[in-house]
Amino acid sequence: MLPCYERTVRISRDKYLSPRNRGIQVPKEPTTIGGHLRRRRLQLKIFQPEAARRLGVSMVSLSRWECDKVFPTAPYHTQIAQYLGYNPFENGTK
């Protein structure tokens, strides 16, 4: 019988999260809604779960928006504008 030990291992996240955001560049002048969302989240220094909570959406939805796989539907435009601090939908952003 092996003895049971209660140990806690703590490892810095820096080793696992790339300083370059896993190779995905952050746009200085975003041209898509996903770029606007990603830039704002990284400016706030929060992870996707926290950003999704603030927007009132699932983490999967936010991820798809940030990757520009799915365009946010009209009911979320107001929440996104409040989160960003401006309305990217007025500028003709795709």
C-alpha positions as CSV (number, residue, x, y, z in Angstrom):
1,M,0.0,0.0,0.0
2,L,1.4,3.4,-1.0
3,P,1.2,6.3,1.4
4,C,-1.0,9.2,0.4
5,Y,0.5,12.7,0.4
6,E,-1.3,16.0,0.1
7,R,0.9,18.2,-2.0
8,T,0.2,21.3,-4.0
9,V,2.2,22.0,-7.0
10,R,2.3,25.6,-8.3
11,I,3.7,26.5,-11.7
12,S,3.9,29.9,-13.2
13,R,1.5,30.3,-16.1
14,D,4.2,32.2,-18.0
15,K,5.7,28.8,-19.0
16,Y,2.5,27.7,-20.7
17,L,1.1,31.0,-22.1
18,S,3.2,32.4,-24.8
19,P,4.1,36.1,-24.6
20,R,3.0,36.3,-28.3
21,N,-0.5,35.0,-27.5
22,R,0.2,31.5,-29.0
23,G,1.4,33.1,-32.3
24,I,-1.7,35.0,-33.0
25,Q,-0.8,38.7,-33.5
26,V,-2.9,41.3,-31.8
27,P,-4.0,43.8,-34.5
28,K,-3.2,47.5,-33.8
29,E,-5.9,48.6,-36.1
30,P,-8.5,45.8,-36.1
31,T,-10.6,45.4,-39.2
32,T,-13.0,42.8,-37.9
33,I,-15.3,42.5,-34.9
34,G,-13.1,39.6,-33.7
35,G,-10.0,41.7,-33.8
36,H,-11.7,44.5,-31.8
37,L,-12.9,41.9,-29.2
38,R,-9.5,40.3,-28.9
39,R,-7.6,43.6,-28.7
40,R,-9.9,44.8,-25.9
41,R,-9.6,41.6,-23.9
42,L,-5.8,41.7,-24.1
43,Q,-5.8,45.4,-23.1
44,L,-7.8,44.5,-20.0
45,K,-5.4,41.6,-19.3
46,I,-8.2,39.1,-18.8
47,F,-8.8,35.6,-20.2
48,Q,-11.6,34.5,-22.4
49,P,-13.8,33.1,-19.6
50,E,-13.8,36.5,-17.8
51,A,-14.5,38.4,-21.0
52,A,-17.3,36.0,-21.9
53,R,-18.8,36.5,-18.5
54,R,-18.7,40.3,-18.9
55,L,-20.4,40.0,-22.3
56,G,-23.0,37.5,-21.1
57,V,-22.1,34.8,-23.6
58,S,-20.4,31.4,-23.6
59,M,-16.7,31.0,-23.9
60,V,-17.2,29.1,-27.1
61,S,-19.2,32.0,-28.6
62,L,-16.5,34.5,-27.7
63,S,-13.8,32.3,-29.1
64,R,-15.7,31.9,-32.4
65,W,-16.2,35.7,-32.5
66,E,-12.5,36.4,-31.8
67,C,-11.5,34.0,-34.6
68,D,-14.0,35.5,-37.0
69,K,-15.6,32.1,-37.5
70,V,-19.0,33.5,-36.5
71,F,-20.4,37.1,-36.6
72,P,-22.2,38.2,-33.4
73,T,-26.0,38.4,-33.9
74,A,-27.8,41.7,-33.5
75,P,-29.0,41.1,-29.9
76,Y,-25.3,41.1,-28.7
77,H,-24.3,44.3,-30.6
78,T,-25.2,46.6,-27.6
79,Q,-23.3,44.4,-25.1
80,I,-20.3,44.4,-27.4
81,A,-20.4,48.1,-27.9
82,Q,-20.5,48.6,-24.1
83,Y,-17.6,46.2,-23.5
84,L,-15.5,47.9,-26.2
85,G,-16.4,51.4,-25.2
86,Y,-17.4,52.3,-28.8
87,N,-19.6,50.8,-31.5
88,P,-17.6,48.9,-34.1
89,F,-20.7,48.1,-36.1
90,E,-21.2,51.7,-37.2
91,N,-17.8,51.8,-39.0
92,G,-18.7,49.1,-41.5
93,T,-16.5,46.5,-39.8
94,K,-17.2,43.1,-41.1
